[in-house]
């Protein structure tokens, strides 16, 4: 019996079956481990290591001083929404495309899935996949249909077509990919967009890392179908992870549904962050992008010949095969022997064969990480 007179069994029944089915994120566990270690080599945190643009910081401060601290329209402040919507329509040549400012790109993903998925509906995911995808689909009573992309991480569109059943409502694409860094080529995104439209399935394109394309241009499937729903945000592109400003755009009827759903869930994105985001749109991010490319190249050079990996064309992750075959065991060994924090591949899907390295860290931290990984590879 607890001090309050409630048994542990009774306390457990308070939690819904839906909530009890969730486990703590493997990435969150890595954060917790890093917090317990003294001076760890933390290559687990998937966020930029550069500062948000100065103009964005000044605009956010100005918004606070001007008393812009309250709710905004659910759709977002007009200057930001209209600016982004105009740019998207011009880029895609789709004058009817609508846009909604959301509480982070995660908020956009939640809204899109709620708007699309009924219990029993199917969603096609490409594994390895971002940690949120599967739990969110299952939370809504949906069923995940997995298309494994190993070992090259490229997408076979014929396999996708074969996976579509009458219960399939959506395909969730992430390019550049977290965790693999794979960038889908033009032919793939075009064929996926056309396949989804032909089969009456909604293609959701998570483009949060679209700025981080190092070897070839980014290609959006939305350029090939006006039915594609795009998710984007300022967290990765402008180092504004804590400000929670994202956006989504797509066909009017879906964006209208998501706007209504946001009204009853997130309400709106933080106002101060929206004013900062508006200023960030005019900032050049060429230098941070060049730095990320340099760090990617340095990491690949340092691990070449010691680890097997597919060259990542984008994002800011490397996804090597784990020595010994188990990413989970390797992550535990790395933390124990070298105080090195990486994320095991089991976090991103059913396979436990790889581990993820996030290389947006200081040069000193990156060199320490390379040294530790070399020692681990040498046994």
C-alpha positions in Angstrom: 0.0 0.0 0.0 1.3 3.5 -0.9 1.4 6.3 1.7 -1.7 7.7 0.1 -3.6 4.5 0.5 -3.5 3.4 -3.2 -2.1 0.0 -4.1 0.5 -0.2 -6.9 -2.0 -2.4 -8.9 -4.6 0.2 -8.6 -2.2 2.9 -9.5 -1.3 1.0 -12.6 -4.9 0.8 -13.8 -5.0 4.6 -13.9 -2.9 4.5 -17.1 -4.7 3.8 -20.3 -3.8 0.7 -22.3 -2.9 3.1 -25.2 -0.4 5.0 -23.0 1.0 1.8 -21.3 1.8 0.3 -24.7 4.5 3.0 -25.3 8.0 2.6 -24.2 10.4 5.4 -23.5 12.2 6.5 -26.6 15.6 4.8 -27.1 17.0 8.3 -28.0 15.6 9.6 -24.7 17.4 6.8 -22.9 20.6 7.8 -24.6 20.1 11.4 -23.3 19.5 10.1 -19.8 22.7 8.0 -20.0 24.7 10.9 -21.1 23.5 13.0 -18.2 24.8 10.3 -15.8 28.3 10.1 -17.3 31.1 12.6 -16.6 32.4 14.2 -19.8 30.7 11.8 -22.2 31.4 11.7 -25.9 27.8 12.4 -26.9 27.1 11.6 -30.6 23.4 10.8 -30.0 21.8 14.2 -30.0 20.1 14.9 -33.4 20.2 18.7 -33.4 22.4 21.4 -35.0 25.4 22.6 -33.0 25.4 26.0 -34.6 23.5 29.0 -33.2 20.1 30.1 -34.6 20.5 33.2 -36.9 21.1 36.4 -35.0 18.2 38.1 -36.9 15.9 35.4 -35.6 17.1 36.0 -32.0 16.6 39.7 -32.3 13.2 39.3 -33.8 12.1 37.0 -31.0 13.4 39.5 -28.4 11.5 42.3 -30.2 8.4 40.2 -30.2 8.7 39.7 -26.4 9.3 43.5 -25.8 6.3 44.3 -28.0 4.1 42.1 -25.9 3.5 39.5 -28.6 3.2 36.7 -26.1 -0.4 35.5 -26.5 -2.2 33.1 -28.8 -2.0 33.6 -32.5 -4.6 32.5 -35.1 -4.5 28.7 -35.3 -3.2 29.0 -38.8 -0.2 31.0 -37.6 0.7 34.7 -37.9 -0.2 36.0 -41.3 3.2 37.4 -42.3 4.9 34.0 -41.8 2.1 31.9 -43.2 1.6 34.0 -46.3 5.4 34.2 -46.9 5.8 30.4 -46.7 2.7 29.7 -48.7 3.7 32.0 -51.5 7.2 30.4 -51.7 5.7 26.9 -51.7 3.2 27.7 -54.4 5.8 29.3 -56.6 8.3 26.4 -56.1 5.7 23.8 -56.9 3.5 25.7 -59.4 0.4 24.7 -57.4 -1.7 27.8 -56.7 -4.3 25.9 -54.7 -1.8 24.5 -52.2 -2.6 25.5 -48.6 -0.2 25.9 -45.6 -0.6 25.7 -41.9 2.0 26.8 -39.2 2.2 24.0 -36.6 3.7 23.4 -33.2 6.9 21.9 -34.6 7.2 19.5 -37.4 6.2 16.8 -34.9 2.9 18.6 -34.4 2.4 18.6 -38.1 3.0 14.9 -38.3 0.5 14.2 -35.5 -2.2 16.4 -37.2 -1.7 14.7 -40.6 -2.0 11.2 -39.1 -5.0 12.1 -37.0 -6.7 13.6 -40.1 -5.9 10.5 -42.3 -6.0 7.4 -40.1 -8.9 5.4 -38.7 -8.5 2.3 -36.6 -7.4 -0.6 -38.8 -6.0 1.6 -41.6 -2.6 0.9 -42.9 0.4 3.2 -43.3 3.6 2.1 -45.2 6.8 3.0 -43.5 10.4 2.6 -44.7 12.7 1.2 -42.1 15.1 2.2 -40.6 12.6 5.0 -39.8 12.4 8.0 -37.4 11.5 6.8 -33.9 8.1 8.6 -33.8 6.5 7.1 -36.9 5.5 3.6 -35.8 4.2 4.6 -32.3 2.1 7.5 -33.7 0.4 5.2 -36.2 -0.2 2.5 -33.7 -1.5 5.1 -31.1 -4.2 5.9 -33.6 -5.1 2.3 -34.1 -3.4 2.1 -37.4 -1.3 -0.8 -38.7 2.3 -0.2 -39.9 3.3 -2.0 -43.1 7.1 -2.1 -43.2 9.2 -1.9 -46.3 12.7 -2.7 -45.3 15.3 -0.6 -47.3 18.4 -2.4 -46.0 21.2 -2.8 -47.0 21.4 0.2 -49.4 18.5 2.2 -47.8 17.2 2.9 -51.3 13.4 2.5 -52.0 12.1 -0.1 -54.4 8.9 1.4 -55.7 7.7 -2.0 -57.0 7.8 -3.3 -53.4 5.8 -0.3 -52.3 3.2 -1.0 -54.9 2.9 -4.6 -53.8 2.5 -3.5 -50.2 -0.6 -1.3 -50.9 -3.8 -3.0 -49.9 -7.4 -1.6 -49.9 -6.8 -0.6 -46.2 -3.7 1.5 -47.0 -4.3 5.2 -46.3 -0.8 6.7 -46.4 2.8 6.3 -47.2 5.3 8.1 -45.0 8.5 9.1 -46.7 11.5 10.9 -45.0 14.2 12.3 -47.2 16.9 13.1 -46.4 16.5 10.3 -43.9 16.8 10.1 -40.1 18.7 7.9 -39.2 20.4 6.8 -42.4 21.1 10.1 -44.2 19.8 8.6 -47.4 18.5 11.1 -50.0 15.9 9.7 -52.3 16.7 10.4 -56.0 14.4 12.2 -58.4 13.2 9.0 -60.1 12.1 7.5 -56.8 10.2 10.5 -55.4 8.5 11.0 -58.8 7.4 7.4 -59.0 6.2 7.3 -55.4 4.1 10.4 -55.9 2.5 9.1 -59.0 1.9 5.6 -57.5 0.3 7.2 -54.4 -2.0 9.4 -56.5 -2.9 6.5 -58.8 -3.8 4.2 -55.9 -5.7 6.8 -53.9 -3.1 6.8 -51.1 -1.8 10.0 -49.4 2.0 10.4 -49.6 3.3 12.2 -46.5 6.7 13.7 -47.2 8.8 14.6 -44.1 11.2 17.1 -45.5 12.7 18.5 -42.2 16.2 17.9 -43.4 15.8 19.1 -47.0 18.5 21.8 -46.5 21.0 19.1 -45.7 21.7 17.7 -49.2 25.5 17.5 -49.8 26.0 15.6 -53.1 22.8 16.2 -55.2 19.8 18.6 -55.1 16.8 17.8 -53.0 13.7 16.5 -54.8 10.3 16.7 -53.3 7.5 14.4 -54.4 5.1 17.3 -54.1 6.5 18.6 -57.3 4.9 15.6 -59.0 1.5 15.5 -57.4 -0.7 18.1 -55.8 -2.0 15.4 -53.4 1.3 15.0 -51.5 1.4 16.4 -48.0 4.7 18.0 -46.9 6.0 18.4 -43.4 8.8 20.9 -42.7 10.0 23.2 -39.9 12.7 25.5 -38.6 14.2 23.1 -36.0 17.0 21.6 -38.1 17.4 24.2 -40.9 17.8 27.2 -38.6 18.8 25.6 -35.2 15.4 26.5 -33.6 14.6 23.1 -32.1 13.3 24.6 -28.8 11.0 27.2 -30.4 8.6 24.6 -31.9 7.7 26.2 -35.2 6.9 23.9 -38.1 4.6 23.9 -41.0 2.7 21.6 -43.3 1.3 22.1 -46.8 -0.9 20.1 -49.1 -4.4 19.9 -50.7 -6.9 22.4 -49.2 -9.3 19.8 -47.7 -6.6 18.1 -45.7 -5.0 21.4 -44.4 -8.4 22.6 -43.4 -9.0 19.4 -41.4 -5.6 19.8 -39.8 -6.3 23.4 -38.9 -9.5 22.4 -37.1 -7.6 19.6 -35.3 -4.9 22.0 -34.2 -7.5 24.3 -32.7 -8.5 21.4 -30.4 -5.0 20.2 -29.6 -1.9 22.4 -29.9 -4.0 25.6 -30.4 -1.1 27.3 -32.2 2.6 27.5 -32.5 4.4 29.7 -30.0 4.0 33.3 -31.1 7.5 34.5 -30.3 9.0 31.6 -32.2 6.9 32.5 -35.2 8.3 36.0 -35.4 11.8 34.6 -35.0 11.1 32.1 -37.8 9.9 34.9 -40.1 13.3 36.7 -39.7 15.2 33.4 -40.0 13.9 33.0 -43.6 16.1 35.8 -44.8 19.3 34.5 -43.1 21.9 32.7 -45.1 22.6 29.2 -43.9 25.3 28.4 -46.4 28.1 28.4 -43.7 26.4 26.0 -41.3 25.6 23.7 -44.2 29.2 23.7 -45.4 30.4 23.0 -41.8 28.0 20.0 -41.7 29.3 18.7 -44.9 32.9 19.1 -43.7 32.1 17.1 -40.5 30.4 14.4 -42.5 33.5 14.0 -44.6 35.8 14.0 -41.7 33.8 11.3 -39.9 33.7 9.1 -43.0 37.4 9.5 -43.5 38.1 8.6 -39.9 36.0 5.4 -40.0 36.9 4.3 -43.5 38.2 0.7 -43.5 37.1 0.1 -40.0 33.3 0.3 -40.3 31.0 -0.6 -43.1 28.5 2.2 -44.0 26.5 3.6 -46.8 27.7 7.1 -47.7 25.0 9.5 -46.4 23.9 12.1 -48.9 22.1 14.3 -46.5 20.8 15.0 -42.9 23.6 14.9 -40.3 23.8 11.2 -39.4 26.0 8.3 -40.2 24.5 4.8 -39.9 27.3 2.2 -39.7 27.0 -1.6 -39.3 27.7 -2.6 -35.7 30.8 -4.7 -35.0 29.6 -8.0 -33.8 26.3 -7.6 -35.4 24.2 -6.0 -32.6 23.7 -2.3 -32.5 22.3 -2.5 -28.9 25.3 -4.4 -27.6 27.7 -2.2 -29.4 26.1 1.0 -27.9 26.3 -0.6 -24.4 29.9 -1.5 -24.9 30.8 2.0 -26.3 29.2 3.7 -23.3 30.9 1.4 -20.8 34.4 1.3 -22.3 34.7 4.8 -23.9 31.8 6.9 -22.4 30.7 7.2 -26.1 26.9 7.7 -26.6 25.4 6.4 -29.9 21.9 5.3 -30.7 21.3 1.6 -31.5 19.5 0.8 -34.7 16.9 -1.2 -32.9 15.4 2.3 -32.0 14.6 2.8 -35.7 13.1 -0.5 -36.6 13.1 -4.3 -36.0 16.7 -4.7 -37.2 19.5 -4.5 -34.6 22.4 -4.4 -37.0 23.5 -0.8 -37.1 23.9 2.3 -34.9 23.4 6.0 -35.5 26.0 8.7 -35.1 25.0 12.4 -35.0 28.0 14.4 -36.2 26.7 17.9 -35.5 29.0 18.4 -32.5 32.2 20.5 -31.9 35.3 19.5 -33.8 36.9 18.4 -30.5 33.9 16.2 -29.7 34.0 14.7 -33.2 37.7 13.9 -33.0 37.2 12.3 -29.6 34.3 10.2 -31.0 36.4 9.1 -34.0 39.2 8.1 -31.7 36.8 6.1 -29.5 35.2 4.4 -32.5 38.6 3.4 -33.9 39.6 1.9 -30.6 36.4 0.0 -30.4 36.8 -1.4 -33.9 40.3 -2.5 -33.0 39.0 -4.5 -30.1 
